[in-house]
């Protein structure tokens, strides 16, 4: 199983367990997180790019992977995604470079999974 499939399986299984055991607070937070990315004044694609940039700055590899997958599913181009990653690099500085590397590798896996 490749990293993309492992990520999807792990995320799905653990989210299911968390929501089955979680309190009302947990369930509301998960719903808030989902609804925050709905189309509004900003469309979902723009919000996914914002989430990707923030995730890179926060150095959360799981979050970067999630938002990369969402960006690919939304039909964003590599050029659009890489510009968002550039913003994260400028804001976050050199400390985000390892996360950028893993993100670009995961982007390639997302593209392969969509093919």
N, C-alpha and C positions, 0 to 999 in steps of 0.2 A: 504494500500500500504506500503510495507517495505522500508527501507532506500535505498536499492539498486535501486528499481524501481523509488522512488522519485528522487534520484540523476540523473538517466538516463533521466527521463522526464524533470526535471528542466534544466539540461545541454543542452539537445536537443532544447527545446523551446527557451531558452534564447540565445543560439548560433545563432539560426535562426533569432531572432529579431535583434541581434547585427549586423549580417552580412547583413540583409536587410536595416538597417539604417546606417551602418558603412561607413566610408570614405575609400578611396583607401588604406590609411595607415593601417586601421583596417583589411581590407581584405588581404593585403599583409602580415601582421603579423600573422594572422591565417594560411595562406598558408605556411609561413616560419616555424611556429611551427609544422605543419603537416609534412612537407618535411624533417625537421631535424631528424625525427625518421625513415626515409626510410633506407633500407639496404645500407651500404657503406662499408668502411673499418671495421666498427663495424656492426654487424647484429642488426636488430630491437629489438630482445629480450634483447640484452645487453644494447642498448640505453634506453629501457623501465626501466631496473633495475637502470641505471644511473639517469633517470628522477625521479624514485621513491626515491632513496637515496637523491637527491638534494631537492626534495619536502619535505621530512621528516625534513631535516636540516633547511629548510626555514619555517617549521611549517605551511604548507598550506594543510589543511585537504582535500579540494576539489581536489588538485593536487595529493595528496597521493591516494585518492580514484580512480581518473582517471587512474593513473599508475598501481595501483593494478589490476583494471579491465583489462587493456591492458595486463599485465603480465599473468593473468589467461587465457585470450583469446589466447595468444601466446603459451600456453601450458607449462609455467614455473611451476616448482614444488613449494610446500610450502617451502621446504628446500632452494631452490634458492632465493625465495622471502625473507624469513626470514634472510638469510645471508646479503642480500642487506640492509634490515632494520637494521641489526646489525651495518653495516658500518655507516648508518645515525645516529644511537644512539651514536656511539663512536665519530663521528665528531661533532654532535650537542650537546651532553651532556644530562644531566638529564632533561633539559627543554623540550626535545622532547618526554619524556615518555608519557604524555597525548595523544599526536598525534600518538604515536606508539600503544597505547591501542586502539584508535579509528580505526587505520589502520588494526590491527589484527581482530577486530570485523567486519570491512568492507570486509576483505579478506574472512572471513567465509560466508558472504552474497554473495560475488562473486561466491564462490564455490557452494553454494546452488542454485544460479541462473543458473549455468551451468549444474546442475544435471537434 
